[in-house]
């Protein structure tokens, strides 16, 4: 994934405006991570929307099963990669 970039810590020059800018940058970065990892379970979602590195867990109903099924989806440069998940029975 060549689009992934590392964050560089902002410089603090000792004044309150600089500190406010640093705090805002931190919150912007946190919100970017939240938006990339928390997607709605809306079944009518756009399948093509996403950017490389986005992740979501999708709850979907199989047509041949009455139980809920889950899928981990990760957006790659080629589209959404999907893997079926299993629930762990804590009684086992």
N, CA, C and O atoms as a DFTB+ gen file, in Angstrom:
368 C
 N C O
     1  1       0.838      -1.173       0.000
     2  2       0.000       0.000       0.000
     3  2       0.881       1.233       0.000
     4  3       1.369       1.640       1.054
     5  1       1.086       1.812      -1.115
     6  2       1.966       2.960      -1.213
     7  2       1.311       4.251      -0.737
     8  3       2.006       5.251      -0.560
     9  1      -0.019       4.264      -0.522
    10  2      -0.711       5.472      -0.093
    11  2      -0.644       5.702       1.409
    12  3      -1.015       6.778       1.878
    13  1      -0.181       4.723       2.174
    14  2      -0.125       4.846       3.620
    15  2       1.058       5.736       3.989
    16  3       2.170       5.553       3.494
    17  1       0.796       6.703       4.868
    18  2       1.884       7.573       5.294
    19  2       1.941       7.593       6.815
    20  3       0.915       7.479       7.486
    21  1       3.124       7.737       7.341
    22  2       3.303       7.821       8.782
    23  2       3.107       9.272       9.209
    24  3       3.419      10.207       8.472
    25  1       2.590       9.428      10.402
    26  2       2.365      10.750      10.961
    27  2       3.661      11.264      11.577
    28  3       4.406      10.512      12.205
    29  1       3.919      12.545      11.389
    30  2       5.079      13.205      11.969
    31  2       4.582      14.108      13.094
    32  3       3.665      14.900      12.878
    33  1       5.160      14.009      14.280
    34  2       4.669      14.842      15.380
    35  2       4.881      16.329      15.084
    36  3       5.953      16.737      14.637
    37  1       3.843      17.131      15.341
    38  2       3.990      18.572      15.117
    39  2       4.925      19.185      16.155
    40  3       5.066      18.667      17.263
    41  1       5.553      20.280      15.788
    42  2       6.479      20.985      16.692
    43  2       5.691      21.926      17.591
    44  3       4.774      22.614      17.143
    45  1       6.062      21.945      18.855
    46  2       5.462      22.875      19.817
    47  2       6.432      24.029      20.015
    48  3       7.577      23.830      20.422
    49  1       5.957      25.256      19.719
    50  2       6.853      26.406      19.833
    51  2       6.616      27.230      21.098
    52  3       7.158      28.327      21.233
    53  1       5.802      26.706      22.032
    54  2       5.656      27.359      23.318
    55  2       4.440      28.242      23.486
    56  3       4.173      28.698      24.598
    57  1       3.681      28.506      22.413
    58  2       2.507      29.364      22.601
    59  2       1.217      28.556      22.527
    60  3       1.199      27.435      22.019
    61  1       0.138      29.141      23.042
    62  2      -1.147      28.445      23.156
    63  2      -1.735      28.104      21.784
    64  3      -2.388      27.069      21.649
    65  1      -1.523      28.939      20.768
    66  2      -2.036      28.639      19.426
    67  2      -1.377      27.384      18.864
    68  3      -2.026      26.568      18.210
    69  1      -0.091      27.241      19.126
    70  2       0.627      26.057      18.674
    71  2       0.085      24.810      19.372
    72  3      -0.086      23.767      18.741
    73  1      -0.184      24.919      20.672
    74  2      -0.730      23.806      21.429
    75  2      -2.125      23.437      20.931
    76  3      -2.430      22.254      20.783
    77  1      -2.968      24.420      20.673
    78  2      -4.313      24.168      20.138
    79  2      -4.249      23.466      18.784
    80  3      -5.043      22.564      18.519
    81  1      -3.322      23.865      17.937
    82  2      -3.159      23.243      16.614
    83  2      -2.727      21.792      16.761
    84  3      -3.203      20.923      16.032
    85  1      -1.825      21.527      17.703
    86  2      -1.353      20.166      17.946
    87  2      -2.501      19.287      18.432
    88  3      -2.670      18.165      17.954
    89  1      -3.287      19.790      19.378
    90  2      -4.425      19.020      19.902
    91  2      -5.439      18.757      18.805
    92  3      -5.955      17.644      18.706
    93  1      -5.738      19.751      17.978
    94  2      -6.685      19.565      16.876
    95  2      -6.176      18.509      15.892
    96  3      -6.957      17.698      15.394
    97  1      -4.886      18.516      15.613
    98  2      -4.293      17.520      14.711
    99  2      -4.441      16.113      15.284
   100  3      -4.746      15.171      14.553
   101  1      -4.224      15.974      16.588
   102  2      -4.378      14.671      17.237
   103  2      -5.812      14.178      17.094
   104  3      -6.035      13.021      16.736
   105  1      -6.788      15.047      17.370
   106  2      -8.192      14.641      17.244
   107  2      -8.561      14.335      15.799
   108  3      -9.325      13.403      15.547
   109  1      -8.040      15.095      14.852
   110  2      -8.298      14.803      13.440
   111  2      -7.772      13.426      13.064
   112  3      -8.437      12.677      12.347
   113  1      -6.569      13.089      13.551
   114  2      -5.981      11.781      13.265
   115  2      -6.791      10.654      13.903
   116  3      -7.016       9.618      13.277
   117  1      -7.230      10.855      15.146
   118  2      -8.053       9.844      15.818
   119  2      -9.358       9.643      15.065
   120  3      -9.782       8.506      14.860
   121  1     -10.001      10.726      14.651
   122  2     -11.266      10.615      13.916
   123  2     -11.075       9.944      12.562
   124  3     -11.972       9.246      12.087
   125  1      -9.933      10.144      11.941
   126  2      -9.646       9.470      10.669
   127  2      -9.592       7.958      10.865
   128  3     -10.107       7.207      10.036
   129  1      -8.971       7.506      11.957
   130  2      -8.913       6.082      12.268
   131  2     -10.312       5.555      12.569
   132  3     -10.689       4.490      12.082
   133  1     -11.084       6.290      13.365
   134  2     -12.451       5.877      13.696
   135  2     -13.285       5.743      12.430
   136  3     -13.996       4.752      12.262
   137  1     -13.211       6.713      11.547
   138  2     -14.003       6.671      10.311
   139  2     -13.579       5.537       9.397
   140  3     -14.403       5.005       8.652
   141  1     -12.315       5.158       9.440
   142  2     -11.829       4.081       8.574
   143  2     -12.168       2.703       9.103
   144  3     -12.181       1.737       8.341
   145  1     -12.445       2.591      10.404
   146  2     -12.680       1.268      10.974
   147  2     -14.111       1.021      11.417
   148  3     -14.470      -0.126      11.681
   149  1     -14.923       2.026      11.506
   150  2     -16.301       1.859      11.956
   151  2     -17.246       2.224      10.825
   152  3     -17.480       3.399      10.542
   153  1     -17.777       1.208      10.193
   154  2     -18.707       1.407       9.087
   155  2     -20.079       0.911       9.487
   156  3     -20.202      -0.014      10.289
   157  1     -21.093       1.512       8.940
   158  2     -22.468       1.114       9.224
   159  2     -22.724      -0.297       8.713
   160  3     -22.106      -0.740       7.745
   161  1     -23.635      -0.994       9.369
   162  2     -24.036      -2.321       8.909
   163  2     -25.138      -2.236       7.869
   164  3     -25.730      -3.258       7.520
   165  1     -25.424      -1.058       7.369
   166  2     -26.487      -0.862       6.391
   167  2     -26.251      -1.767       5.182
   168  3     -25.227      -1.663       4.507
   169  1     -27.200      -2.644       4.921
   170  2     -27.058      -3.621       3.836
   171  2     -27.034      -2.959       2.461
   172  3     -26.557      -3.559       1.498
   173  1     -27.538      -1.737       2.357
   174  2     -27.550      -1.030       1.084
   175  2     -26.306      -0.175       0.874
   176  3     -26.309       0.718       0.027
   177  1     -25.255      -0.433       1.625
   178  2     -24.043       0.378       1.527
   179  2     -23.414       0.232       0.143
   180  3     -23.626      -0.759      -0.556
   181  1     -22.653       1.224      -0.223
   182  2     -21.927       1.177      -1.486
   183  2     -20.759       0.205      -1.346
   184  3     -19.902       0.392      -0.483
   185  1     -20.717      -0.811      -2.170
   186  2     -19.642      -1.794      -2.079
   187  2     -18.303      -1.234      -2.539
   188  3     -17.255      -1.727      -2.123
   189  1     -18.320      -0.216      -3.388
   190  2     -17.073       0.283      -3.939
   191  2     -16.456       1.394      -3.101
   192  3     -15.306       1.763      -3.339
   193  1     -17.187       1.944      -2.118
   194  2     -16.652       3.057      -1.347
   195  2     -15.629       2.573      -0.333
   196  3     -15.853       1.586       0.369
   197  1     -14.517       3.270      -0.265
   198  2     -13.480       2.954       0.698
   199  2     -12.143       3.425       0.191
   200  3     -12.002       3.825      -0.965
   201  1     -11.154       3.373       1.075
   202  2      -9.788       3.681       0.676
   203  2      -8.893       2.602       1.260
   204  3      -9.241       2.020       2.288
   205  1      -7.751       2.312       0.643
   206  2      -6.894       1.240       1.127
   207  2      -6.619       1.372       2.621
   208  3      -6.226       2.433       3.105
   209  1      -6.835       0.268       3.341
   210  2      -6.631       0.237       4.780
   211  2      -7.910       0.305       5.583
   212  3      -7.904      -0.029       6.768
   213  1      -9.025       0.732       4.969
   214  2     -10.304       0.765       5.673
   215  2     -10.705      -0.655       6.053
   216  3     -10.486      -1.595       5.288
   217  1     -11.298      -0.809       7.248
   218  2     -11.746      -2.118       7.724
   219  2     -13.163      -1.995       8.247
   220  3     -13.576      -0.939       8.725
   221  1     -13.908      -3.099       8.149
   222  2     -15.248      -3.135       8.723
   223  2     -15.641      -4.575       8.991
   224  3     -15.186      -5.502       8.322
   225  1     -16.502      -4.737       9.992
   226  2     -17.106      -6.029      10.274
   227  2     -18.560      -5.911       9.858
   228  3     -19.272      -5.018      10.318
   229  1     -19.002      -6.808       8.990
   230  2     -20.347      -6.753       8.430
   231  2     -21.160      -7.920       8.960
   232  3     -20.727      -9.070       8.894
   233  1     -22.328      -7.624       9.479
   234  2     -23.278      -8.628       9.944
   235  2     -24.273      -8.820       8.807
   236  3     -24.949      -7.874       8.405
   237  1     -24.362     -10.028       8.293
   238  2     -25.294     -10.266       7.189
   239  2     -26.038     -11.576       7.413
   240  3     -25.549     -12.469       8.104
   241  1     -27.196     -11.678       6.836
   242  2     -28.048     -12.872       6.958
   243  2     -27.853     -13.735       5.726
   244  3     -28.058     -13.276       4.602
   245  1     -27.464     -14.963       5.930
   246  2     -27.327     -15.904       4.833
   247  2     -28.710     -16.365       4.395
   248  3     -29.605     -16.526       5.226
   249  1     -28.887     -16.577       3.110
   250  2     -30.190     -17.005       2.602
   251  2     -30.534     -18.438       3.024
   252  3     -31.711     -18.796       3.058
   253  1     -29.537     -19.257       3.344
   254  2     -29.808     -20.646       3.723
   255  2     -29.614     -20.900       5.219
   256  3     -29.498     -22.051       5.642
   257  1     -29.578     -19.849       6.010
   258  2     -29.359     -20.009       7.441
   259  2     -30.184     -18.991       8.211
   260  3     -30.416     -17.878       7.738
   261  1     -30.623     -19.377       9.392
   262  2     -31.374     -18.454      10.225
   263  2     -30.471     -17.676      11.174
   264  3     -30.933     -16.748      11.838
   265  1     -29.216     -18.031      11.249
   266  2     -28.309     -17.335      12.157
   267  2     -27.593     -16.200      11.437
   268  3     -27.447     -16.201      10.215
   269  1     -27.154     -15.237      12.230
   270  2     -26.384     -14.134      11.664
   271  2     -24.981     -14.606      11.333
   272  3     -24.405     -15.423      12.052
   273  1     -24.449     -14.103      10.272
   274  2     -23.089     -14.390       9.866
   275  2     -22.309     -13.086       9.871
   276  3     -22.878     -12.011       9.679
   277  1     -21.017     -13.185      10.088
   278  2     -20.170     -11.999      10.136
   279  2     -19.035     -12.152       9.151
   280  3     -18.564     -13.254       8.871
   281  1     -18.609     -11.011       8.634
   282  2     -17.530     -10.996       7.658
   283  2     -16.612      -9.814       7.982
   284  3     -17.086      -8.706       8.235
   285  1     -15.306     -10.055       7.973
   286  2     -14.318      -8.994       8.097
   287  2     -13.970      -8.553       6.682
   288  3     -13.614      -9.374       5.837
   289  1     -14.074      -7.263       6.433
   290  2     -13.754      -6.732       5.111
   291  2     -12.657      -5.676       5.256
   292  3     -12.720      -4.817       6.136
   293  1     -11.665      -5.751       4.390
   294  2     -10.561      -4.794       4.361
   295  2     -10.464      -4.259       2.942
   296  3     -10.436      -5.027       1.980
   297  1     -10.412      -2.932       2.816
   298  2     -10.332      -2.342       1.475
   299  2      -8.887      -2.326       1.007
   300  3      -8.002      -1.832       1.706
   301  1      -8.653      -2.871      -0.186
   302  2      -7.327      -2.893      -0.791
   303  2      -7.359      -2.062      -2.069
   304  3      -8.412      -1.557      -2.461
   305  1      -6.231      -1.926      -2.704
   306  2      -6.179      -1.190      -3.972
   307  2      -7.041      -1.857      -5.043
   308  3      -7.442      -1.212      -6.011
   309  1      -7.327      -3.162      -4.866
   310  2      -8.135      -3.907      -5.831
   311  2      -9.603      -4.002      -5.434
   312  3     -10.395      -4.582      -6.176
   313  1      -9.989      -3.449      -4.284
   314  2     -11.371      -3.522      -3.824
   315  2     -11.437      -4.164      -2.450
   316  3     -10.419      -4.305      -1.771
   317  1     -12.648      -4.556      -2.041
   318  2     -12.862      -5.134      -0.710
   319  2     -12.443      -6.602      -0.679
   320  3     -12.920      -7.402      -1.484
   321  1     -11.553      -6.960       0.249
   322  2     -11.194      -8.352       0.528
   323  2     -12.061      -8.795       1.694
   324  3     -12.220      -8.054       2.665
   325  1     -12.626      -9.999       1.610
   326  2     -13.596     -10.449       2.603
   327  2     -13.192     -11.783       3.184
   328  3     -12.658     -12.644       2.484
   329  1     -13.450     -11.950       4.475
   330  2     -13.182     -13.206       5.157
   331  2     -14.323     -13.463       6.133
   332  3     -14.702     -12.574       6.895
   333  1     -14.870     -14.675       6.113
   334  2     -15.966     -15.032       7.005
   335  2     -15.424     -15.248       8.418
   336  3     -14.359     -15.836       8.602
   337  1     -16.168     -14.766       9.406
   338  2     -15.787     -14.891      10.810
   339  2     -16.691     -15.892      11.508
   340  3     -17.836     -16.092      11.102
   341  1     -16.183     -16.514      12.547
   342  2     -16.960     -17.445      13.356
   343  2     -17.055     -16.895      14.767
   344  3     -16.093     -16.332      15.289
   345  1     -18.226     -17.061      15.386
   346  2     -18.385     -16.691      16.779
   347  2     -17.846     -17.787      17.662
   348  3     -18.023     -18.967      17.356
   349  1     -17.195     -17.433      18.746
   350  2     -16.651     -18.408      19.678
   351  2     -17.682     -18.691      20.748
   352  3     -18.186     -17.777      21.401
   353  1     -17.991     -19.962      20.924
   354  2     -18.937     -20.379      21.960
   355  2     -18.144     -20.494      23.256
   356  3     -17.284     -21.366      23.388
   357  1     -18.431     -19.617      24.209
   358  2     -17.667     -19.588      25.461
   359  2     -17.916     -20.796      26.332
   360  3     -17.181     -21.016      27.295
   361  1     -18.935     -21.593      26.025
   362  2     -19.218     -22.795      26.805
   363  2     -18.302     -23.950      26.436
   364  3     -18.204     -24.927      27.179
   365  1     -17.629     -23.848      25.290
   366  2     -16.730     -24.933      24.827
   367  2     -15.380     -24.833      25.459
   368  3     -14.508     -25.658      25.185
